Every structure is written in structure tokens, then in C-alpha cells.
Amino acid sequence: MCFSIMDCPDVPVAESNDHSGKPSLLHTLHEFDDCVDLTHRSYPETKMDLVYFSHLVDHEKLHREVIEPLLQARTEEASPLLGQSPFSSVTDAKDLITGILSGSVAIFYKNDAFLIDVFGLQARTVTESETESVITGPHDAFTEQAGINLALIRQRIKSSHLKVIKLTVGEITKTDVYLLYIKDIANMDYLNEAKRRISNIEIDAVFDTHMLLQLIDDSPYSIFPQFHTSERPEAIASNLVAGRIVGLVDGSPSAFSAPTSFFEYFSSSDDYNQRWLLGTASRLLRFLALIITLSFTSLYVSVTTYHYEMIPENLLLTLTESRYKVPFPPLIEALFMEATIELLREAGARLPSKIGQTIGIVGGIVIGQAAVQAGLTSNILIISVASSAIASFVTPAYVMSNSIRLLRFGLIIGAGLLGNFGLVAGLAAIVIHLSGLTSLGSSYLTPVAPFKPKDWKDVFIVAPFSFLTERPTQSKSPNKVRNKMRK
């Protein structure tokens, strides 16, 4: 019995002359030449050979379902054994190689080849999401294993109408991508478009959901994300029920859904897990935070550079005293402080959690106080920058928060060069750009453009569940009725 290629000196590992595509032991061993982690086990008594990667299989399952039956079987009993359902016959060498790389065991018997799935890679346990924390509601999150993620979704949607389609992306990585939809609820045009885009990808490697999305975006050069991503199973299940298409990438803890709109990024699972008035207040607060983080620092630069007449008289003296020692114009002053905040934010994110919190709090206080005492910036600017930074954290979606943070720098420069006109022109350019974006061909500003006021009760506010009787217009679901309340 042999336990690796090196243990089998009697097996010639030469290049196979068989170009027909039919799987063979020699061809398979040649394909994995110089792979010291490959295991080859030979059973002369049953005339069988096993080939697999030991670190990809569940050894207990391998011993129970493969090795023990093979050891007990005689030569004449091997054919009925391999004809059982766990064993699948393979007639293409490429499929056999892919199966071995996916955690299956290849069994060679006479001139035939079989695969049996015994995949058992050690996976991270289901834990709470660190990027999408909630106060009320479920606290489990997706992991890097697509099988576990599918189980978390099916645990919440116990319906045979939930369908799963498997695609493969990456010429080298062969990454599995799963598209999920609910039959008779999802619009098949969206599903077919998503399948087409993913199938047309020609790239060596795909490792993460966000990497895949950059390859299938409607507008790949836009700063805004065009697919909604989440690590929360209940959020993804909710999108499925709403008629959207969902995607999972094996090896990534994030799932994506489409079509999406700009306003969906300001929605949180917490909105629906508490009283509707509280959920509405939270959502309106997020939209207010969006306005603050985009315009607060820019407005400071505009007013202190060009429009002193906008400042109340009682505040003008305080502002003048705060700025009289500052040697820089407001534009340079604001860019310096915003860059400092971003450096502290990035340092806090990359360092271990306990150290990162210390850096963010202590660093912000020390640098801000020192900058004011040194005359490099004014007290009011510190308040403005800090308020903008805090407001940016209110956005539940991290990818959208990053986009907004970058836009803030452009608005500050526009306000510093052209005053209020530059600020308004910058905001107008953002709205025009958003109006031209689409997600799987659907308008990015739905339900504002096109104007669908009946959807506003689940966009700008969180109406009681008795009012949420229809699915979102954007999903174009053939089954519009979502909720029927009994009187």
C-alpha cells in the first residue's frame, strides 16, 4: 500500500500519450507532478488506486465511506460497490482533475475512473460580523465556506422554490460562484444578465466577492458600488424574498445582491427589528449624516474663504480669534486635518483591535489639541472635521462609506477654489453621476428616478409591516404581493 507518489517507485509517472481526454492514472499523476502534497494509495487486492489531496478531505469520512468498503470488497465485488450513488463515473480527464482539486477522491479501477466527494477543509466557525454589527436580531454571519453560507440561507428560507446555480470563474483558481433566486418571485431577466456577465469573465484568478463585482459592474470606473454586499444571512434572505438575485463566492464571507439602489446602502437590519417609528428615526438620521459628512467641512472652507457675510455676528468674532494665528488658508488647513483623520482611521483599522482603538482616540485628541495650540488649525475646523468623520461612520455599508469619504475631498477642493458655487456644483455633479448609474440595467436612484413614491415607505422611512404589502418596484417581480395581513 502506497501513501504518496514517492512511495510508489514501481508506478511510472511518465507523460501519457493518451490525448483522447479519457482519465487515466498515469495521466493524472503526470498532471500533479512535483505536487508533494498529493496522496496516491494503491490496493493490489482489489486492483484499485486512490488519488487525493490529504489536506482537502475529511479523513474520517474518507476512511468510513471509501477505504473500509474497499478493504472489505473482493475483486468481483468492486464493480457493484463503485456503482452505488456516492461514486460518480468520470469520462473526462479535465473533470477528474477539477474534482481532485475540489476535495474529491479519484478512484481508478481497471479502465474506469470514479469520484467521491469527501471534502473536509477546516472552516472558520460561524461568528458575529465585525463590519455589520446590529443591536437586535440575529448575530451570525457568513464564513469563507460557500457550503456553510448556503446552509445559513436555507435555514431561513425553507422553500423548494429557492434555486441555486453554480458557475466557475478563473482559469487558474476555478472559483465556484453560486447564484441564488426564488422561483416565481425573481425576475429571470436579471438572473440571465448576471449569468451572462459572470460567464463572460476571462481572468486567471478571483478570490473575493468584491473582486468579482468589479468585473461585472455596469460602470466599472464609477466610485460608487453597484451591487449591494453583506455578511449577514438575514439581510441576504430578505433580498431574496424581495425578488432580487443573490450571489455567493466560495472563499469570501460576503454575499452580493442585485439590482440595488443608492438608498439601500443606508438601510440596516436593525430598522426592521425594532418599532417602526424608531427604525424611521434611525434611517432619517443616516441621511442627515450623509449631508453632514459631505458638506460640513466644505461649507466651513467656503464660508471662511469667500462668504464671511454668512457668519452670524456673534460667531464671527469667535471664528476670527480662532483663525488669526493660523498661517494657512482654510483650504490647506481643512485638507491637512482631513488627511490626518484618514491616517488615524486607517491606522486604527490595520492595527489589532485593542491597539487600534487606543490609536484612534488618543491620537485624535493629542494631535487635535497640539495642532490648535501650535496655531496650525482653528478650534472650529477641528469640530467640523470631527463631526464629518463621526457622520461617515453612521453609514451601515462600509463600501459606500469609503466612497463618501473620498468624495468629501473633492468637495473641499471645489469649495476652496470657487466658494459656495464650487460646493453646489460638486454636489450637482454627484447627483448627475448617480442618475446615470445602473445596477443590472436598473436605475441606481430608484425610487426617486424613476419616480416611484409608493416605494418610499420602505426607503426613506420604515412603515409598519401592514403597509409593506408589495415587493420593491425595482425588482420587477412577477409576484408583486409580499405581505397579506389578516384583519
Wavefront OBJ file of the C-alpha trace (Angstrom):
o trace
v 0.000 0.000 0.000
v 1.394 3.421 -1.004
v 0.740 6.720 0.738
v 2.338 9.182 -1.674
v 3.813 9.331 -5.139
v 7.321 8.889 -3.747
v 6.207 5.683 -2.032
v 5.332 4.077 -5.370
v 8.610 3.612 -7.305
v 7.034 0.861 -9.371
v 4.473 3.264 -10.855
v 5.965 5.072 -13.852
v 4.972 8.731 -13.794
v 5.674 9.462 -17.430
v 3.762 11.736 -19.727
v 0.717 9.988 -21.007
v 0.344 9.521 -24.748
v -3.421 9.356 -24.380
v -4.785 12.563 -25.869
v -8.378 11.367 -26.081
v -9.346 13.113 -22.845
v -10.223 9.863 -21.080
v -8.989 9.873 -17.457
v -6.166 7.515 -16.536
v -3.918 7.033 -13.536
v -0.730 7.836 -15.435
v -2.173 10.999 -16.924
v -3.480 12.145 -13.521
v -0.158 11.560 -11.751
v 1.629 13.385 -14.533
v -0.715 16.369 -14.169
v 0.201 16.573 -10.467
v 3.919 16.036 -10.995
v 6.010 17.834 -8.323
v 2.967 18.059 -6.011
v 4.387 16.573 -2.821
v 1.055 17.091 -1.037
v -0.700 14.641 -3.375
v -1.508 11.215 -1.917
v -1.589 8.057 -4.046
v -2.784 4.858 -2.396
v -2.745 1.537 -4.224
v -4.831 -1.571 -3.349
v -3.486 -4.538 -5.344
v -6.041 -6.945 -3.840
v -8.913 -5.019 -5.442
v -6.863 -3.582 -8.333
v -7.757 -0.027 -7.292
v -5.805 3.211 -6.903
v -6.821 6.281 -4.930
v -5.543 9.785 -5.651
v -6.415 12.814 -3.499
v -5.045 15.754 -1.538
v -4.978 14.766 2.108
v -5.413 18.319 3.416
v -8.632 18.818 1.407
v -10.504 15.726 2.579
v -12.313 14.702 5.734
v -10.191 11.750 6.867
v -12.945 10.239 9.000
v -15.371 10.347 6.067
v -12.676 9.036 3.730
v -11.981 6.039 5.954
v -15.676 5.309 6.572
v -17.047 5.707 3.050
v -14.097 4.752 0.864
v -11.219 2.890 2.478
v -13.201 0.494 4.694
v -15.564 -0.633 1.882
v -12.586 -1.096 -0.449
v -10.671 -3.194 2.066
v -13.712 -5.396 2.630
v -14.525 -5.808 -1.040
v -13.055 -8.537 -3.199
v -12.244 -8.049 -6.848
v -15.594 -9.384 -8.045
v -17.434 -7.121 -5.575
v -15.730 -3.893 -6.642
v -17.977 -3.118 -9.611
v -21.262 -3.168 -7.614
v -19.601 -1.061 -4.916
v -18.496 1.630 -7.369
v -21.950 1.630 -8.919
v -23.509 2.998 -5.733
v -24.746 6.580 -5.575
v -21.816 8.203 -3.688
v -19.476 7.224 -6.525
v -19.795 9.097 -9.818
v -18.224 7.827 -13.024
v -15.940 10.309 -14.814
v -15.187 10.132 -18.526
v -13.302 13.391 -18.979
v -9.774 13.886 -17.660
v -10.335 17.603 -17.060
v -13.363 16.911 -14.869
v -11.347 14.380 -12.900
v -8.544 16.884 -12.209
v -11.070 19.513 -11.147
v -12.749 17.033 -8.807
v -9.478 16.138 -7.081
v -8.674 19.829 -6.631
v -12.140 20.345 -5.149
v -11.635 17.805 -2.366
v -12.867 14.608 -4.007
v -11.064 11.260 -4.113
v -10.329 9.784 -7.536
v -10.683 6.009 -7.728
v -9.135 4.128 -10.653
v -10.467 0.622 -11.285
v -9.384 -1.225 -14.412
v -10.001 1.281 -17.222
v -12.592 3.357 -15.381
v -12.329 6.371 -13.087
v -14.700 7.476 -10.330
v -15.008 10.436 -7.965
v -16.463 10.566 -4.468
v -16.851 13.807 -2.552
v -15.160 13.670 0.867
v -14.297 17.356 1.122
v -13.486 18.324 4.700
v -11.435 21.506 4.831
v -11.286 23.053 8.294
v -13.521 26.132 8.249
v -13.926 29.159 10.464
v -16.885 28.793 12.772
v -19.943 30.988 12.354
v -19.311 34.170 14.332
v -20.666 37.699 14.520
v -19.889 40.134 11.706
v -17.287 42.771 12.580
v -18.273 45.174 9.789
v -22.086 44.991 10.114
v -22.902 44.899 13.791
v -26.519 45.003 14.954
v -28.086 45.509 18.358
v -31.264 43.487 17.868
v -31.764 40.475 15.637
v -29.531 37.531 14.632
v -25.810 37.827 15.229
v -24.476 35.086 12.938
v -22.519 35.977 9.806
v -21.244 34.302 6.670
v -17.909 32.467 6.618
v -15.427 31.722 3.842
v -17.098 28.377 3.060
v -19.856 28.585 0.449
v -21.481 25.407 1.777
v -21.919 26.917 5.233
v -23.255 30.145 3.719
v -25.804 28.245 1.647
v -26.895 26.397 4.790
v -27.362 29.699 6.667
v -29.634 30.966 3.888
v -31.625 27.742 3.554
v -32.075 27.745 7.325
v -34.027 30.971 6.886
v -35.797 30.185 3.592
v -37.243 26.690 3.861
v -38.713 26.574 0.377
v -38.132 24.341 -2.624
v -38.533 27.467 -4.763
v -35.127 28.691 -3.609
v -32.878 27.731 -6.510
v -29.066 27.655 -6.672
v -26.999 27.812 -9.885
v -23.283 27.039 -9.838
v -20.765 28.811 -12.091
v -16.969 28.724 -12.227
v -14.716 31.774 -12.599
v -10.940 31.957 -13.027
v -8.812 29.992 -15.453
v -6.402 29.012 -12.659
v -8.355 29.310 -9.412
v -11.603 27.717 -10.717
v -13.548 29.661 -8.093
v -17.114 28.498 -7.508
v -19.794 31.195 -7.778
v -23.364 30.431 -6.724
v -26.357 32.436 -7.963
v -29.492 32.169 -5.824
v -33.043 33.185 -6.643
v -36.595 32.301 -5.662
v -38.596 30.830 -8.480
v -41.735 32.779 -9.476
v -40.540 35.770 -7.434
v -37.244 36.778 -9.050
v -37.182 38.401 -12.470
v -35.444 35.951 -14.812
v -34.056 38.771 -16.970
v -31.874 39.874 -14.053
v -30.770 36.287 -13.459
v -29.845 35.718 -17.093
v -27.934 39.005 -17.234
v -25.951 38.114 -14.097
v -25.170 34.654 -15.518
v -24.056 36.174 -18.811
v -21.694 38.653 -17.194
v -20.118 36.076 -14.897
v -19.774 33.505 -17.694
v -18.015 36.071 -19.910
v -15.293 36.786 -17.351
v -11.845 35.777 -18.599
v -9.319 36.141 -15.798
v -6.738 33.963 -14.072
v -7.969 34.339 -10.503
v -10.944 35.507 -8.450
v -10.593 35.353 -4.673
v -13.318 37.545 -3.221
v -16.832 38.794 -3.850
v -15.740 42.417 -4.206
v -13.117 41.382 -6.766
v -15.800 39.610 -8.814
v -18.159 42.585 -8.651
v -15.562 44.895 -10.181
v -15.579 42.613 -13.225
v -19.368 42.685 -13.726
v -20.250 46.270 -12.731
v -22.399 48.285 -15.106
v -19.982 51.218 -14.709
v -16.595 49.845 -13.603
v -14.994 53.295 -13.402
v -17.553 54.752 -11.003
v -16.623 55.372 -7.388
v -19.981 54.012 -6.203
v -20.654 50.282 -5.637
v -23.361 48.920 -7.927
v -24.015 45.637 -6.127
v -25.112 45.522 -2.510
v -22.869 43.313 -0.363
v -23.493 41.952 3.110
v -22.094 39.456 5.589
v -25.476 38.991 7.275
v -27.592 35.960 6.257
v -30.916 37.549 7.271
v -30.204 40.614 5.101
v -29.443 38.422 2.087
v -32.506 36.248 2.751
v -34.616 39.411 2.876
v -33.256 40.475 -0.520
v -34.145 37.075 -1.959
v -37.716 37.361 -0.707
v -37.858 40.870 -2.177
v -37.201 39.373 -5.627
v -33.516 40.133 -6.019
v -30.701 37.926 -7.314
v -28.066 36.863 -4.763
v -24.522 35.643 -5.363
v -22.015 33.763 -3.189
v -18.319 33.338 -3.949
v -16.535 30.376 -2.413
v -13.750 31.685 -0.179
v -15.427 35.016 0.582
v -17.525 35.906 3.656
v -19.625 38.428 1.708
v -22.664 37.845 -0.481
v -23.958 40.257 -3.110
v -27.458 41.086 -4.286
v -28.815 42.903 -7.325
v -30.357 45.031 -8.590
v -29.661 47.588 -5.901
v -30.153 51.308 -5.420
v -28.175 54.077 -3.766
v -30.660 54.299 -0.897
v -30.356 50.615 0.035
v -26.878 51.281 1.446
v -28.444 53.352 4.232
v -30.725 50.570 5.398
v -29.881 48.255 8.296
v -31.383 45.048 9.670
v -31.936 46.898 12.943
v -34.535 49.085 11.212
v -36.932 46.146 10.967
v -36.138 44.562 14.323
v -37.481 47.469 16.367
v -40.617 49.605 16.424
v -41.260 51.280 13.074
v -41.017 54.816 14.489
v -37.580 54.083 15.927
v -36.475 52.479 12.653
v -37.691 55.521 10.714
v -35.825 57.903 13.030
v -32.611 55.870 12.615
v -32.889 55.862 8.844
v -33.591 59.588 8.610
v -30.596 60.168 10.886
v -28.389 58.310 8.400
v -29.493 60.537 5.533
v -28.785 63.575 7.709
v -25.341 62.122 8.443
v -24.754 61.793 4.685
v -25.383 65.521 4.233
v -23.133 66.396 7.179
v -20.195 64.239 6.112
v -20.325 65.545 2.526
v -20.822 69.248 3.135
v -19.876 70.301 6.673
v -16.120 70.771 6.190
v -16.631 72.033 2.639
v -19.068 74.672 3.887
v -16.529 75.786 6.505
v -13.887 76.255 3.799
v -16.304 78.115 1.534
v -17.593 80.477 4.201
v -14.228 81.316 5.762
v -12.644 81.883 2.343
v -15.294 83.788 0.367
v -18.526 84.281 2.304
v -17.905 85.850 5.696
v -21.270 87.604 5.368
v -22.961 84.240 6.011
v -21.485 84.002 9.506
v -23.641 85.417 12.359
v -22.084 88.420 14.100
v -21.871 86.655 17.456
v -19.914 83.805 15.879
v -17.750 85.954 13.617
v -15.605 87.295 16.483
v -15.057 83.785 17.846
v -14.077 82.491 14.407
v -11.712 85.384 13.831
v -9.962 84.812 17.161
v -9.699 81.106 16.377
v -8.079 81.690 12.975
v -5.848 84.717 13.499
v -2.777 82.576 14.339
v -3.302 80.057 11.533
v -0.744 80.677 8.734
v -2.567 78.604 6.093
v -5.653 79.388 4.028
v -8.791 77.430 5.008
v -8.402 75.034 2.048
v -4.933 73.847 3.085
v -5.972 73.801 6.735
v -9.018 71.607 6.024
v -7.151 69.194 3.719
v -4.415 68.787 6.337
v -6.880 67.882 9.092
v -8.985 65.610 6.855
v -5.840 63.744 5.762
v -4.807 63.387 9.411
v -8.210 61.931 10.321
v -7.968 59.451 7.441
v -4.478 58.406 8.558
v -5.754 57.775 12.084
v -8.744 55.861 10.725
v -6.560 53.663 8.508
v -4.054 53.039 11.295
v -6.844 52.040 13.680
v -8.280 49.626 11.108
v -4.972 47.882 10.361
v -3.694 47.530 13.914
v -5.010 44.920 16.385
v -8.382 45.939 17.803
v -7.240 46.994 21.266
v -4.275 48.992 19.960
v -6.355 50.414 17.109
v -8.947 51.879 19.477
v -6.192 53.496 21.530
v -4.562 54.991 18.436
v -7.864 56.401 17.198
v -8.938 58.009 20.469
v -5.618 59.143 21.956
v -4.121 60.071 18.581
v -7.122 62.211 17.645
v -7.171 64.059 20.956
v -3.407 64.618 21.135
v -2.945 65.679 17.502
v -6.033 67.904 17.508
v -5.064 69.688 20.715
v -1.444 70.067 19.611
v -2.471 71.430 16.205
v -4.656 74.103 17.806
v -2.002 75.132 20.335
v 0.649 75.276 17.585
v -1.584 77.544 15.503
v -1.831 75.084 12.590
v -5.621 74.942 12.661
v -8.629 76.508 14.351
v -10.906 75.067 17.004
v -13.966 75.369 14.768
v -12.316 73.372 11.988
v -11.495 70.597 14.476
v -15.207 70.473 15.390
v -16.195 70.451 11.722
v -13.766 67.686 10.724
v -14.641 65.575 13.770
v -18.381 65.923 13.048
v -17.848 64.893 9.418
v -15.766 61.886 10.478
v -18.336 60.750 13.036
v -21.166 61.174 10.495
v -19.326 58.968 7.999
v -19.404 56.081 10.483
v -23.214 56.177 10.577
v -23.479 54.678 7.064
v -24.098 50.925 7.598
v -22.383 49.817 4.353
v -18.595 50.075 4.576
v -18.101 50.219 0.781
v -20.467 53.185 0.475
v -18.842 54.896 3.462
v -15.475 54.717 1.687
v -16.920 56.294 -1.453
v -18.428 59.163 0.515
v -15.156 59.794 2.361
v -13.277 60.195 -0.923
v -15.920 62.490 -2.389
v -15.522 64.765 0.629
v -12.014 65.726 -0.500
v -13.283 66.746 -3.944
v -15.991 68.927 -2.444
v -13.489 70.619 -0.113
v -11.239 71.486 -3.070
v -14.206 72.794 -5.060
v -15.367 74.945 -2.134
v -11.838 76.265 -1.599
v -11.479 77.296 -5.249
v -14.986 78.565 -6.095
v -16.773 79.038 -2.784
v -20.415 78.102 -2.477
v -20.661 77.791 -6.246
v -17.958 75.126 -6.218
v -19.718 73.247 -3.385
v -23.089 73.300 -5.136
v -21.517 72.373 -8.486
v -19.770 69.427 -6.831
v -22.990 68.184 -5.252
v -24.801 68.610 -8.571
v -22.102 66.585 -10.348
v -22.554 63.774 -7.824
v -26.334 63.724 -8.371
v -25.895 63.755 -12.160
v -23.419 60.887 -11.947
v -25.755 58.884 -9.701
v -28.607 59.485 -12.164
v -26.595 57.837 -14.925
v -25.654 54.723 -12.963
v -27.457 51.398 -13.255
v -27.385 48.065 -11.439
v -28.007 45.143 -13.801
v -29.632 47.705 -16.076
v -31.928 49.099 -13.355
v -31.769 52.762 -12.318
v -29.438 53.397 -9.372
v -31.667 56.140 -7.948
v -34.851 54.076 -7.809
v -37.440 55.007 -6.423
v -36.573 58.710 -6.858
v -35.641 58.422 -10.531
v -37.807 56.934 -11.909
v -40.327 58.448 -9.530
v -41.995 55.648 -7.526
v -43.491 57.285 -4.402
v -45.203 54.068 -3.239
v -41.746 52.584 -2.564
v -40.724 55.481 -0.327
v -42.383 53.856 2.669
v -39.502 51.354 2.758
v -36.708 53.681 1.606
v -36.793 56.997 3.455
v -38.976 55.697 6.276
v -39.751 52.286 7.743
v -43.500 51.873 7.558
v -45.344 49.297 9.695
v -45.330 45.787 8.201
v -49.047 46.063 7.449
v -48.171 48.756 4.860
v -45.355 46.777 3.221
v -47.654 44.636 1.101
v -45.734 44.722 -2.203
v -42.210 43.909 -3.290
v -39.949 46.765 -4.420
v -40.688 48.069 -7.906
v -37.006 47.806 -8.813
v -37.032 44.003 -8.543
v -39.706 43.779 -11.316
v -41.019 40.660 -9.651
v -43.789 38.740 -11.441
v -45.296 38.181 -7.982
v -45.752 41.642 -6.528
v -47.667 40.681 -3.386
v -45.313 40.223 -0.433
v -47.435 40.530 2.675
v -51.119 39.920 3.278
v -52.263 40.975 6.738
v -55.340 39.303 8.177
v -57.810 41.727 9.703
l 1 2 3 4 5 6 7 8 9 10 11 12 13 14 15 16 17 18 19 20 21 22 23 24 25 26 27 28 29 30 31 32 33 34 35 36 37 38 39 40 41 42 43 44 45 46 47 48 49 50 51 52 53 54 55 56 57 58 59 60 61 62 63 64 65 66 67 68 69 70 71 72 73 74 75 76 77 78 79 80 81 82 83 84 85 86 87 88 89 90 91 92 93 94 95 96 97 98 99 100 101 102 103 104 105 106 107 108 109 110 111 112 113 114 115 116 117 118 119 120 121 122 123 124 125 126 127 128 129 130 131 132 133 134 135 136 137 138 139 140 141 142 143 144 145 146 147 148 149 150 151 152 153 154 155 156 157 158 159 160 161 162 163 164 165 166 167 168 169 170 171 172 173 174 175 176 177 178 179 180 181 182 183 184 185 186 187 188 189 190 191 192 193 194 195 196 197 198 199 200 201 202 203 204 205 206 207 208 209 210 211 212 213 214 215 216 217 218 219 220 221 222 223 224 225 226 227 228 229 230 231 232 233 234 235 236 237 238 239 240 241 242 243 244 245 246 247 248 249 250 251 252 253 254 255 256 257 258 259 260 261 262 263 264 265 266 267 268 269 270 271 272 273 274 275 276 277 278 279 280 281 282 283 284 285 286 287 288 289 290 291 292 293 294 295 296 297 298 299 300 301 302 303 304 305 306 307 308 309 310 311 312 313 314 315 316 317 318 319 320 321 322 323 324 325 326 327 328 329 330 331 332 333 334 335 336 337 338 339 340 341 342 343 344 345 346 347 348 349 350 351 352 353 354 355 356 357 358 359 360 361 362 363 364 365 366 367 368 369 370 371 372 373 374 375 376 377 378 379 380 381 382 383 384 385 386 387 388 389 390 391 392 393 394 395 396 397 398 399 400 401 402 403 404 405 406 407 408 409 410 411 412 413 414 415 416 417 418 419 420 421 422 423 424 425 426 427 428 429 430 431 432 433 434 435 436 437 438 439 440 441 442 443 444 445 446 447 448 449 450 451 452 453 454 455 456 457 458 459 460 461 462 463 464 465 466 467 468 469 470 471 472 473 474 475 476 477 478 479 480 481 482 483 484 485 486 487
